[in-house]
């Protein structure tokens, strides 16, 4: 198996196992077994579990950013609608089989205090969400704090949906976001 194929298999497997069981509960041997990649090749591609965790998070970050931006571009006409479309995208994600919460929130909870690189990746990812909201609120001429508030609603919905297993927090957060956006538009 070539290195590129092994890397993809290991990343796919690790992402699934980390989501299902948590990062600390999954050892490299479990990833090797589930992926079908030899232990030697696994360690050639990812010399440590820390590097594997970082790679999984970086890949997830790219995928989420692209999906969120794409969803907004496909489904919403203007910045008001694009800001609200985030919550529609979240609702779809929360309803997916096997949804267990935000990988960045979960991994930060497990490792953020002891793994500065993981903490940095999680913070960068959350800042990117806030920046996406800022693009929309800036285009509306809304106060800068509105982007922070919308990001807080989205992240809160992620945390609650991960705990409850329900997509409903997305709709609740969207309703609150609409109130905030309308209040900003009125002032």
Buried (B, 14 or more C-beta within 10 A) or exposed (E): EEEEEBBBBBBBBBBBBBBEEBBEEBEBEBBBEBBEBEEEBBBEBBEEBBEBBBBBBBBBBEEBBEEBBEBBEEEBEEBBBBBBBBBBBBBEBBEEEEBBBBBBBBBBBBBBEEBEEBBEBBEEBBEBBBEBBBBBBBEBEBEEEBBBBBBBBBBBBBBBBBEEEBBBBBBBBBEBBBEBBEEBEEE
